[in-house]
């Protein structure tokens, strides 16, 4: 791997670039909070060769949303479920929009 390849990963939302300590610091939370999110299966950090948890930017955004809900008084279990449901709704809406576009393209006169 060249240095250029390594720098390219910095733009990858799924690249596990952050240690647990750094992730907790960035979110203003504790490592225990991040472990709890893992226990509730909201995020599953990758592990380094030494077994240390590593988080991606995408996972940090999810953790930040969980923290926001918990800070508002939502129990962590409920916050995790809310986030999963929000994600499922977003995916369903995306699929619906794709289906509508495909239908409109295939049958322009059928759209009212």
DRENTOR-704731 format. One line per field, with one value per residue: residue number from 1; x, y negated, z negated of N, C-alpha, C in turn. Coordinates in pm, whole numbers. Layout:
<nodes>
i: NUM; ...
n_c1: X; ...
n_c2: Y; ...
n_c3: Z; ...
ca_c1: X; ...
ca_c2: Y; ...
ca_c3: Z; ...
c_c1: X; ...
c_c2: Y; ...
c_c3: Z; ...
</nodes>
This chain:
<nodes>
i: 1; 2; 3; 4; 5; 6; 7; 8; 9; 10; 11; 12; 13; 14; 15; 16; 17; 18; 19; 20; 21; 22; 23; 24; 25; 26; 27; 28; 29; 30; 31; 32; 33; 34; 35; 36; 37; 38; 39; 40; 41; 42; 43; 44; 45; 46; 47; 48; 49; 50; 51; 52; 53; 54; 55; 56; 57; 58; 59; 60; 61; 62; 63; 64; 65; 66; 67; 68; 69; 70; 71; 72; 73; 74; 75; 76; 77; 78; 79; 80; 81; 82; 83; 84; 85; 86; 87; 88; 89; 90; 91; 92; 93; 94; 95; 96; 97; 98; 99; 100; 101; 102; 103; 104; 105; 106; 107; 108; 109; 110; 111; 112
n_c1: 84; 57; 152; -31; -257; -321; -393; -620; -806; -889; -1104; -1303; -1604; -1651; -1414; -1230; -1102; -1073; -975; -1113; -1084; -1032; -1266; -1461; -1379; -1421; -1697; -1770; -1824; -1810; -1585; -1730; -1991; -1975; -1912; -2152; -2327; -2234; -2295; -2570; -2596; -2604; -2391; -2106; -1790; -1489; -1201; -865; -544; -442; -668; -809; -1085; -1205; -1339; -1552; -1622; -1889; -1999; -1949; -2125; -2369; -2341; -2331; -2593; -2727; -2627; -2739; -3014; -3009; -2914; -3139; -3298; -3387; -3391; -3103; -3146; -3389; -3315; -3133; -3306; -3480; -3304; -3239; -3492; -3533; -3334; -3426; -3665; -3567; -3429; -3642; -3788; -3603; -3590; -3856; -3866; -3685; -3828; -4056; -3935; -3840; -4079; -4206; -4034; -4057; -4329; -4455; -4710; -4870; -4842; -5000
n_c2: 118; -217; -549; -729; -565; -515; -771; -810; -652; -807; -953; -772; -678; -442; -343; -219; -431; -543; -517; -373; -548; -794; -820; -835; -1071; -1255; -1245; -1335; -1166; -857; -571; -354; -411; -377; -106; -7; -67; 114; 352; 344; 387; 180; 55; 213; 222; 251; 458; 401; 543; 604; 640; 416; 189; 22; -259; -384; -682; -680; -510; -672; -882; -752; -683; -940; -1025; -846; -931; -1186; -1123; -984; -1185; -1341; -1204; -953; -605; -396; -151; -197; -416; -298; -126; -312; -440; -229; -186; -437; -424; -206; -313; -527; -382; -240; -454; -546; -327; -326; -573; -520; -317; -460; -641; -460; -350; -576; -633; -404; -392; -657; -771; -658; -787; -998
n_c3: 0; 85; -25; 79; 113; -154; -247; -96; -223; -434; -353; -346; -478; -611; -701; -968; -1158; -1410; -1746; -2047; -2266; -2140; -1988; -2191; -2311; -2101; -2083; -2326; -2537; -2726; -2715; -2811; -2736; -2459; -2453; -2556; -2347; -2164; -2299; -2283; -2023; -1836; -1710; -1572; -1635; -1443; -1496; -1590; -1501; -1750; -1896; -1979; -1988; -1698; -1538; -1278; -1083; -1007; -1205; -1426; -1377; -1416; -1685; -1793; -1745; -1913; -2157; -2165; -2192; -2438; -2606; -2607; -2774; -2702; -2753; -2703; -2569; -2437; -2282; -2105; -1966; -1848; -1671; -1497; -1384; -1264; -1069; -916; -820; -664; -467; -350; -244; -57; 120; 206; 342; 550; 679; 761; 943; 1135; 1224; 1328; 1539; 1696; 1752; 1842; 1893; 1703; 1465; 1246
ca_c1: 0; 135; 104; -150; -368; -355; -462; -752; -897; -939; -1232; -1395; -1686; -1653; -1280; -1222; -984; -1070; -969; -1223; -1058; -1050; -1408; -1531; -1341; -1487; -1841; -1792; -1884; -1711; -1572; -1838; -2109; -1952; -1925; -2295; -2387; -2195; -2371; -2707; -2581; -2629; -2270; -2009; -1661; -1391; -1093; -729; -470; -424; -798; -868; -1199; -1180; -1467; -1554; -1700; -2030; -2035; -1949; -2250; -2474; -2319; -2369; -2740; -2764; -2595; -2840; -3137; -2985; -2907; -3277; -3367; -3428; -3304; -3013; -3209; -3489; -3243; -3080; -3420; -3525; -3208; -3258; -3618; -3509; -3255; -3514; -3757; -3491; -3403; -3771; -3820; -3511; -3636; -3982; -3834; -3628; -3937; -4136; -3859; -3838; -4215; -4230; -3953; -4109; -4469; -4479; -4852; -4938; -4824; -5107
ca_c2: 0; -340; -657; -785; -476; -536; -898; -794; -592; -908; -999; -658; -682; -311; -305; -227; -513; -604; -430; -395; -669; -912; -827; -884; -1213; -1332; -1247; -1390; -1059; -767; -442; -266; -439; -311; 39; 21; -67; 242; 457; 336; 417; 66; 47; 319; 171; 348; 476; 392; 667; 626; 659; 290; 142; -89; -311; -462; -806; -641; -462; -786; -956; -675; -699; -1077; -1026; -776; -1021; -1292; -1069; -954; -1314; -1391; -1123; -824; -494; -355; -44; -261; -499; -208; -80; -428; -462; -120; -213; -552; -375; -124; -404; -597; -286; -215; -573; -547; -224; -376; -678; -452; -247; -563; -690; -353; -339; -695; -619; -293; -418; -799; -808; -599; -873; -1099
ca_c3: 0; 91; -112; 142; 81; -295; -260; -35; -322; -525; -301; -351; -599; -676; -744; -1115; -1183; -1543; -1863; -2140; -2343; -2053; -1954; -2309; -2326; -1996; -2112; -2459; -2618; -2785; -2647; -2857; -2652; -2330; -2477; -2572; -2213; -2106; -2367; -2231; -1881; -1750; -1628; -1597; -1589; -1398; -1594; -1537; -1517; -1893; -1959; -2023; -1908; -1605; -1491; -1155; -1092; -1002; -1339; -1517; -1356; -1482; -1828; -1828; -1749; -2036; -2269; -2163; -2250; -2579; -2674; -2619; -2874; -2648; -2795; -2595; -2490; -2352; -2185; -2002; -1885; -1769; -1563; -1401; -1313; -1176; -957; -833; -752; -560; -359; -283; -166; 57; 214; 262; 439; 667; 746; 830; 1059; 1236; 1277; 1411; 1659; 1777; 1788; 1815; 1897; 1588; 1349; 1242
c_c1: 89; 77; -24; -273; -415; -433; -603; -853; -956; -1073; -1339; -1471; -1685; -1516; -1268; -1097; -969; -1066; -1087; -1204; -1081; -1195; -1487; -1503; -1416; -1636; -1873; -1860; -1773; -1697; -1683; -1965; -2094; -1962; -2071; -2365; -2354; -2275; -2516; -2711; -2621; -2510; -2178; -1874; -1574; -1282; -958; -663; -449; -555; -866; -981; -1158; -1313; -1450; -1633; -1849; -2077; -2038; -2075; -2367; -2462; -2358; -2521; -2789; -2739; -2698; -2970; -3122; -2979; -3045; -3361; -3417; -3335; -3222; -3074; -3308; -3421; -3189; -3192; -3471; -3433; -3221; -3384; -3605; -3432; -3341; -3612; -3688; -3465; -3531; -3809; -3730; -3556; -3765; -3957; -3774; -3736; -4024; -4065; -3859; -3974; -4246; -4154; -4012; -4249; -4504; -4626; -4928; -4929; -4928; -5061
c_c2: -124; -443; -718; -699; -498; -665; -890; -735; -694; -964; -892; -660; -551; -264; -323; -301; -557; -499; -461; -524; -795; -929; -884; -1032; -1299; -1347; -1311; -1291; -971; -640; -344; -287; -369; -159; 77; 23; 63; 357; 461; 355; 303; 45; 161; 271; 285; 357; 464; 528; 703; 642; 533; 247; 22; -129; -392; -591; -777; -594; -575; -870; -884; -692; -839; -1090; -958; -865; -1131; -1243; -1041; -1084; -1376; -1307; -989; -715; -442; -246; -102; -346; -413; -161; -193; -447; -354; -145; -334; -509; -292; -211; -478; -506; -256; -334; -583; -447; -267; -481; -618; -381; -346; -614; -586; -339; -457; -686; -514; -321; -565; -838; -752; -686; -983; -1225
c_c3: 0; -4; -54; 112; -63; -314; -200; -131; -417; -480; -308; -484; -677; -724; -895; -1161; -1329; -1653; -1954; -2218; -2262; -2016; -2071; -2330; -2224; -2024; -2247; -2551; -2675; -2701; -2687; -2774; -2517; -2344; -2489; -2437; -2141; -2168; -2318; -2079; -1788; -1656; -1668; -1545; -1538; -1504; -1523; -1554; -1663; -1968; -2009; -1929; -1823; -1543; -1363; -1177; -1089; -1140; -1441; -1500; -1424; -1634; -1875; -1836; -1876; -2157; -2280; -2229; -2399; -2660; -2694; -2715; -2825; -2701; -2676; -2507; -2391; -2245; -2071; -1910; -1795; -1649; -1456; -1319; -1219; -1050; -861; -755; -638; -440; -281; -195; -42; 163; 281; 370; 566; 748; 824; 955; 1171; 1301; 1370; 1543; 1754; 1830; 1763; 1814; 1777; 1464; 1353; 1176
</nodes>
